[in-house]
Amino acid sequence: MHEFKGAIFDMDGTLLDSMPVWKRLTQGYLSGFGVTVTDEEYAACEGFSQPQVAQYFADRYPDLPLDAQGIMKGMDALITARYETLAKPKDGVIAFLDGLRRRGVKMAIATLTARRHAEKALRERDMMDYFDFMLTIEDVGISKREPDIYLKSAEKLGLAPADCIVFEDAPYACATAKRAGFRVCGMVEPAYAAGENELRSVSDFVVEQSFDELRGKL
């Protein structure tokens, strides 16, 4: 079993089986205004915060009857509704978190999801109390293509990156954490199937479907 002192978790697709919340979310909202979002536009927004996504589409479609703030407000309502109906804890995650807490491992959340959505989703599933704190893109102002959110999490935990494991489902985020000196547990997620080889290549551990797979390894 590998010894580590800190665990830093992404939320969507990692703690929560919640990627369906985000699947074609922008299309689901903007279709009401006659916009068809292309795969290229989705790719351009990967790693964006919600305000950045709203601003991107406001700039790209200036004839929309909404500014970025209006798009943000409409998408917020859709996100809330989707979390309530679609999100559930990842298989085996509660038992895994219980085990880490018993061992005295410090735990934090590093997510690109807005705090208002992330905290609500986790509190409603009785998961928030496992964690010392949460950092969001609102706290760091930059995507996970840069290591800031992981480095700040480790600093707040009082630990060096080498003493922490980052749990992530986005291949590019796994690569970022690895380059910053963290050990990485990659979560296989169908939404990121195109990058699965990258995820596997940079991860020290891989979860295919359930946290139960880590029993005896971590």
Disulfide bonds with the S-S distance in Angstrom:
none
